[in-house]
Amino acid sequence: MRKGERLGLIIGLTVVGLGVGGAVVWQIGGDQDVLPPRASVAALSELGVFEQPGVWKQTGRYKYPEANRTMDFTATDRSYWTLGGRALMQETEYVVDDGEDHELTIKGWNTTSRKHTYTLVTDTGRVVAYDGEWEAMDRTMRWEIMHPTTNSLKMSVNFREVVPRSDRKRLLTEYRTFATVLKDVAVDCIREGDYSGPDEADYGTPIREELRLLGEAGTWSERQFFKSGEDSETEMLIEGRVRWAAGGHCLVYEGVVTNGDDAGTPLLWIKTYDSVVKVYRYAYFSAGGAVDHYVGRWDPEKKKMVWRCQHLNSSATDMSSVIEETFTQPGYKTWTFKVREFGKIVVEGRGDSRRIDL
């Protein structure tokens, strides 16, 4: 790899470090008006196969053949363009027989793999990622699970989206173990109106106590310093905001790099707590469409969150990353990160994040 290519990769990876090591809130610099407005249209033509953003109504049913049971439900979707028009974010609130439920999804396009992507965050904190193949003839997206790579679901999932037009779609999902269908889901979705995105003044609240360890929602300013090998240290500034989304089940960050070679690059990440496995989870969405998945654990003695990613999907080679966040006081934290290639540190950095909307 030529030096210029290596430097470009290093700079790109530092954004990963920023997304993880930065505050758990949308980080914003000194001027709170510096963030660009939300995108109103898709930035990539490949995203045109997805449904139109807005307010949607779901009507669906769960069918459990083995138990001879069927459950009907309705839901409301609110979706808008994020990551500078490179991703479609959707928050869903379900109404079922025994109460309410929430989910958050991000759809995008990976410019390297040339595949559509779909990341689901459930109300229990499970994160499932799919790659999609679009079949134009029958206007159907067929999704295949890519993360987790181990079959922790202990079943196969056949997931399809049929989009006959931009204001209609049908979701068909079948969960099975070998020849046995465990659950069959069919959902009809109709667009009911426009939606420009969540109110920037509404930061929400976390739904469970464990989520508070991820940080504070608000407006933040961040500094990052990073270096590769014997190169001199480089500084990067980031600004953004964080809010509690999907009924308070996850923390969503949307921001932008404000100086340097990557100035103007949009940032997006989501953090949550997996209440089943008892770990924290973090998904970083690169501007190129790759999604990196981290697992986090809290060290109560050091008041530190340690995030580990065994394989950076945003890297063309075999790279891993570790980020350590230390919460020193409300509205302020420091952090470090290291990126390794085949076990050798190729990028390392540090930074601090300060909340400025207090």
N, C-alpha and C positions, 0 to 999 in steps of 0.2 A: 504493500500500500504506500503510495507517495505521501510525502510529508503534508502536502496541502489537504489530501483526502483524510489523513489521520487527524489533522487539526479540526477539519470540519466535523468529523465524527465525535471528537472530544467535546467540541462546543455543543453539539446536539445532545450528548449525554449529560452535560452539565444541566441542561434544562430538566432532565429526568431528576437529577439531584435536587434541583430547585423545587420541582413539584412535590417531591417527597419531603425534603428537608425544610422546605419553606413552611410558613405557618399553616395551621389547619384552618385557615380562613382565607378569603380572597385577599391577596396581599396587594396593597396599594401604596404608591410612593407619596411624597409630600403633597401633591396636588390631587385631590380626590376626584377631579373631573378629567384626569388624564386618560382613563380607560376609553377605548373607542366604543361607539354604540353597538348593540347586538346586531348581528347580521340578519337581514330580512329575507335573504335568498341563499340558496346553496352556492358554495364557492367552487364546487366541482360538478361537472356534467354527470359523472357516474352516480351521484346522489339523486338524480332525477327519477330513478325507479322507485324511490320511497314515497310514502304518502305525504300529502301536504301538511305542514305544521298547523296547529290550531287546537281547538277543543273538540274532543271526540267522545262519542257515547259507545260503550261496549255492551253487547247482550250475548251472553254465552252460557255454556253448560259444561259441567264436569260429569263424566260417566265412568263408573267403576264397575266393569263387567263382572269381575269375580264376586263382588259384594251385591250385585244386582241393585245398584244404587245410582241415582242421578241427582245432581245438585245444580240449580240454576243460579246465575249471578248477573249483576250489572256492574259497570265501572265507568269512571270518567277519566279520560286521558287529557293531559295538557302538554303539548310539545312545541319546541321552538329550536331555531338554529343556534348552535354554540360553537366554540373553537373557531371563531372567524368564519362561520358558514361551512366548516368541514365536518360537522357532526350534528345529528338530530337527537336532542335530549327529550325524553318523555317521562313524565311522572304520572303514575296510575293509582287511583284510589278505588278499590273494589268494595262492593257491598254484597255480602253473602249471608247465608242463613244465620250464621253465628257471629256476625259483626262486620268489622271493616279490616281491610288489608291494604298494604302499599307496596309498590315496586317502582324501580327507576331503571330505565334503559337508555343506552347510547348506541346509535347506529352511525356507521361511518364507512370510509373507503380507504383501504390500505394501498398506497401508491406503489409500494414495493412488491407485495404479493399479488397485487391486482385482484383483490377479493374484497367483497363487502364484509363489514364486521358488525357484530351485535353483542353488546355487553349488558347482562342483566344483574341487577342488585336487588335481592329479595329483602323482605322485612326482617328476616332472621340473620341477615348479613352474609348470606351465601352469594358468591360472585361467580357467574357462569358466562363464558365467552364463546361465541360462535363465529365461524366463517361462512359466508353465503355465496351461492352460485345463482345468478339470475337467469331464468329461462324466459326469454322474450315472447316465445310463441304462445305460452299460456299465462304469461305475466305472473310467474310464481318465483319466489325466492325460497331456495332450499337451504336450510341452516344446518351446519354440522358442528358439534361441540369440539372446541379446541382447548378449553381450560375449564376445570382442572384436567390435566393430562392423564391422571389416574382415574379410573372409573369409580370415584367415590359415590356417585349417584347409584351405583350397582344396578344399572338398567341402561337400555338404549333409548334414545329419544329421536323421534321423527318429527321435525318441526318445519312447517311450511307457512309462508305468507303469500296469499293471493291478493294482488292489487289490481283489480280491473280498471280502476281510474283513481285519480289523486285524492278523491274524497270518499272512497270506499275501500275496505279491505276485509279479508277473512283470514283468521289464524287457525291453523289445524295442527294439533300436537298430540302425539301418541307415545305413551311411556310403556315399555314392555320389558319383560325378562324372558329371553328366548322366545317361545311361541305364545307366551301369556301376556295379554294386554292388561296392564295394571290400571291405567287411567287414559281416557280419551277426552280431549278438550277441543271444542269448536266455539269460535268467537266471531261474531259479526260486528264490524265497526263502521260507524257513520260520522262524518265530520259535521259539527254543528255550528262552528264559528271560528273567528280569528283569535289568536293568542300571541302577544308580543314577548311573553316571558314573565318570570316572577317579579314582583315589586322589589326594587333594589333596596327599599327601606325595611323590608321584612326579612329578618335573618333567621327566624324560626327558633325552635328550641329542641334539644335532644330528647328522645323518647325514653331512654334508659340511662342509668347512672354511668355505666361503663363507657358510653360514648363521650362523656365529658373529658376523658383523658386524651381525646384526639385534639382538643384545643378549643378555641373560641371562634364564634362567627363574628364577622365584622369587616372592617376595611384595614388593610395591612400594607406596610412598606417593607421590602426585603432587600438586603445586600448579600451577594454571594461572591466568594473569592475561590478560584480554582486554578489548578496547575496540572501539567502533564510532564512527567520526567523532570528534566533540568530546566524546562522553560520557566520564564518568570510568571508570577501570579497575575491572573486576569480578574478584573472586577465586573460583575454584572448586577444590574438593578431590575427589580420586578415589582409590579403593582397589581393588585387584584382585590377581589372580595370573596368571602366565604359565607355560605348559608346552610342551615339545616334543611334538608330536602326529604321528600317522600315521607311526610308525616313525622319528620325528625329521626328517621332511621339511618341517615347517612349525611356526611359533610361534603358539600360540593364546592370546589374552587374554580373560578374563572378569572384569568388574569392575562398579563401581557408583559413581555420583555421591553424595557424602556430605554436601554442604551446598548452600545456595542454592535458587533456584527449581526446579532440576532434581534436587534431592535424591531419591534412590531410583531414578533412571533407570538401567537396566542397560546395560552396554557390552559389545560383542563385536567383536573384529577378528582377522584372520589375516594373517600375513606369511610369505613364502617366497622362494626363489631360483629363477628360471627358468633352468635349466642349458642350455637350448637357445638361447634368445635372449640369455642372459647379462645379465639385469637382475633387480632385486628387484621383488616384487609384494606388494601390500597390499590387502586387502578389508575395508572397514569396514561393519558391519551396524547400521543405525539401529534404534531401538526401533519405528519406524513401518514397518519392513520394507524400506526402500530400501537398496541396496548401492552404495557408492562404491568405485571402482577406481583405485588409484594405481600408478605405476611409479617405482621408486627406483634411484638410482645412488650408488655409494660414492666419496667423494673421499678418497683415501689420504693426501694431504698435510695436509688440514685435519681428518682423522678425522671426517668428517661424512657423514651419509646425507641425500640430498635427495630428497623424495617430491613427485611432481606428479600432480594429477588435473585433466584437461582439462574435465571436466563433472561436477559434483556431482549425482548422481541424487537425493540427499536434499533438494535445493533445488528450489523451484518455478520459479525463474528460472535464467538462464544464468550459473552461477557456477563458478569454478575455484579450486583451492587448491594452495599450495606449503608444505611443511613441511621444516624443516631440523633434524636431530638431531645434536648434538655429544656424543661420548662422551669425557668428560674423565678418568674413572678408573673402575675396576671398581665396580659397584654404584651408579653415579651418572651422570646425564647432564642436559644442558640442551637446550632446543629453542625454536624460534620458528615461527610460522605466519602466513600471510596468505591471506585469502579475497577474491577479486575478482569483481565483477559487471560484465560488459561492460568489463573491463579496469581498472576503478576499485576500489581497495582499500576494502572495506566492513567488514571485521573483521580485526584483527590481534592477535596475542598472543604470550606467552612462558610458559615454565614450567620446572620441574625435577622430576626423578623420582629417588627414592632407594630402594634395596632395603633392607628392614628385617628380613629373616629370616636374615641372616648371623650 
